[in-house]
Amino acid sequence: MGRQAVSFVRDAVFYFMRLIVNGENFDSNAGTVRELLNELKIEQGRVAVEVNLTIIKKTDYESYKLKDGDRIEIVNFVGGGEDVDKQ
C-alpha cells in the first residue's frame, strides 16, 4: 500500500493503484469497480464483486471508488453442468 507506479507519456501522467484482485497483486488505473471490470475485460452482468469483504451492488459499480490497497474478489457465475439424475 502507499506505493504508486507512475508512467509518463508525452507530458501526461498516469497513476496506478496497487490492488489485490482474487489474491493477486494488480496495478490498475481504474477508479471504480466498473472501470476495473472493463480493464479486466469482464462483463459485469454475470459477476459478483466484493471489496474489502463488502459485496458491491451492481447498481454501485459505476460510482464505487477504489483505493490503493483494496482487496477485491470477483466471482464469475457459470451456468450449465450435467444433470446427474439423467443417467
C-alpha positions in Angstrom: 0.0 0.0 0.0 1.0 3.6 -0.4 3.3 2.8 -3.4 2.0 4.0 -6.7 3.6 3.4 -10.1 3.9 6.4 -12.3 4.1 6.4 -16.1 4.9 9.4 -18.2 3.7 9.7 -21.8 4.2 13.0 -23.6 3.5 15.3 -20.7 0.7 13.1 -19.4 1.0 11.4 -16.1 -0.9 8.2 -15.3 -1.1 6.9 -11.7 -1.6 3.3 -11.0 -3.1 1.8 -7.8 -1.8 -1.5 -6.4 -4.9 -3.6 -5.8 -5.2 -7.2 -4.8 -7.6 -8.9 -7.2 -8.6 -12.5 -6.4 -5.4 -12.9 -4.2 -3.0 -11.5 -6.9 -1.3 -8.1 -6.9 -2.6 -6.0 -9.7 -1.6 -2.5 -10.8 -4.6 -0.6 -12.2 -5.6 2.9 -13.2 -9.3 2.1 -12.7 -11.1 4.5 -10.4 -14.3 2.5 -10.0 -15.4 -1.1 -9.9 -16.9 -0.7 -13.4 -13.6 0.6 -14.8 -11.8 -2.3 -13.2 -14.1 -4.8 -14.8 -13.7 -3.1 -18.1 -9.9 -3.1 -17.7 -10.0 -6.8 -17.0 -12.4 -7.4 -19.9 -15.0 -8.9 -17.6 -18.7 -8.5 -18.5 -20.4 -7.1 -15.4 -23.7 -8.9 -15.9 -22.6 -12.3 -14.6 -20.2 -11.5 -11.8 -20.3 -10.6 -8.1 -17.7 -8.2 -6.7 -16.5 -7.9 -3.1 -14.2 -5.1 -2.0 -12.6 -5.4 1.4 -15.2 -8.0 2.5 -18.2 -5.9 1.4 -20.3 -7.0 -1.5 -20.9 -4.2 -4.0 -24.3 -3.9 -5.6 -24.3 -3.9 -9.4 -26.0 -0.5 -9.4 -23.0 0.9 -7.5 -20.3 -0.5 -9.8 -20.0 2.9 -11.7 -19.8 5.0 -8.5 -17.9 2.8 -6.0 -14.4 4.4 -5.8 -11.5 2.0 -5.4 -8.5 2.9 -3.3 -4.9 1.9 -3.3 -4.5 -1.4 -1.4 -8.2 -2.6 -1.8 -8.7 -6.3 -1.7 -11.1 -7.3 -4.5 -12.7 -10.6 -5.1 -14.5 -11.2 -8.4 -16.7 -14.2 -8.8 -17.9 -15.2 -12.3 -21.2 -17.1 -12.4 -21.1 -20.1 -14.7 -24.2 -21.9 -15.9 -24.6 -25.4 -17.3 -23.4 -28.6 -15.9 -24.7 -32.1 -16.1 -27.9 -33.4 -14.6 -26.7 -36.4 -12.6 -30.3 -37.7 -12.2 -30.5 -38.4 -16.0 -28.2 -41.4 -16.3 
